[in-house]
C-alpha cells in the first residue's frame, strides 16, 4: 500500500521585498518553490503540516516587515482548494 499526502502552499504577496526575503528563506532551508513575478506568488509543496505552518508564519512575518500596512493573501491547497484571505 502507498499513502501519500500532498500539501501545497500558495503565498501571494503585496510586496516585492517580502517575496525576495521569503524566497531567500525557502532556499536557506532547502525548500523547492516556483515563483510568478507577475503577481508576486510563490508556490511550494510541503511534506508535513508543521513545515507548511512554519512557512506560513514566515510569510506573514516578511510581509509585515516589508510594510506593516500591507496584508498577505494566502491560499492553502490540500487535496482540494481551501482559501484563506486577509
C-alpha positions as CSV (number, residue, x, y, z in Angstrom):
1,X,0.0,0.0,0.0
2,X,1.1,3.5,-0.7
3,X,-0.4,6.5,1.0
4,X,0.7,10.0,0.0
5,X,-0.4,13.4,1.2
6,X,0.2,16.4,-0.9
7,X,0.3,19.8,0.8
8,X,0.8,22.8,-1.4
9,X,1.1,26.3,-0.1
10,X,0.4,29.3,-2.4
11,X,1.7,32.5,-0.9
12,X,0.5,35.7,-2.7
13,X,2.4,38.8,-1.5
14,X,1.7,42.5,-1.9
15,X,5.4,43.5,-1.6
16,X,8.3,42.5,-3.9
17,X,10.6,42.9,-0.9
18,X,8.6,40.3,1.1
19,X,8.8,37.9,-1.9
20,X,12.6,38.4,-2.0
21,X,13.1,37.7,1.7
22,X,10.7,34.7,1.7
23,X,12.3,33.1,-1.3
24,X,15.8,33.6,0.2
25,X,14.4,31.9,3.4
26,X,13.0,29.0,1.4
27,X,16.3,28.5,-0.3
28,X,18.2,28.6,3.0
29,X,16.1,25.7,4.3
30,X,16.4,23.7,1.1
31,X,12.7,24.1,0.1
32,X,11.8,23.9,-3.6
33,X,9.3,26.5,-4.9
34,X,8.1,28.2,-8.0
35,X,7.6,32.0,-8.4
36,X,5.2,34.0,-10.6
37,X,6.7,37.5,-10.9
38,X,3.5,39.0,-12.4
39,X,1.5,38.6,-9.2
40,X,4.2,38.0,-6.5
41,X,3.1,34.4,-5.9
42,X,5.3,31.7,-4.5
43,X,4.1,28.1,-4.6
44,X,5.7,25.3,-2.7
45,X,4.9,21.7,-1.8
46,X,5.5,20.6,1.8
47,X,5.7,17.0,3.2
48,X,4.4,17.9,6.7
49,X,1.8,20.2,8.1
50,X,4.3,21.6,10.6
51,X,6.7,22.6,7.7
52,X,3.8,24.4,6.0
53,X,2.8,26.2,9.2
54,X,6.3,27.4,9.8
55,X,6.4,28.8,6.2
56,X,3.1,30.5,6.6
57,X,4.3,32.2,9.8
58,X,7.5,33.3,8.0
59,X,5.5,34.6,5.0
60,X,3.3,36.8,7.3
61,X,6.5,38.0,9.1
62,X,8.3,39.0,5.9
63,X,5.2,40.8,4.6
64,X,4.8,42.7,7.8
65,X,8.4,43.7,7.9
66,X,8.2,44.9,4.3
67,X,5.3,47.2,5.1
68,X,3.2,46.9,8.2
69,X,0.2,48.4,6.3
70,X,0.1,45.7,3.7
71,X,-1.7,42.4,4.0
72,X,-0.9,38.9,2.7
73,X,-3.3,36.9,0.7
74,X,-2.8,33.2,1.4
75,X,-4.3,30.2,-0.3
76,X,-3.7,26.7,1.1
77,X,-4.4,23.8,-1.3
78,X,-4.6,20.4,0.2
79,X,-6.4,17.7,-1.9
80,X,-8.9,20.3,-2.9
81,X,-8.9,24.0,-2.5
82,X,-9.2,25.9,0.7
83,X,-8.8,29.6,0.5
84,X,-7.8,31.9,3.3
85,X,-7.5,35.7,2.7
86,X,-6.8,38.7,4.9
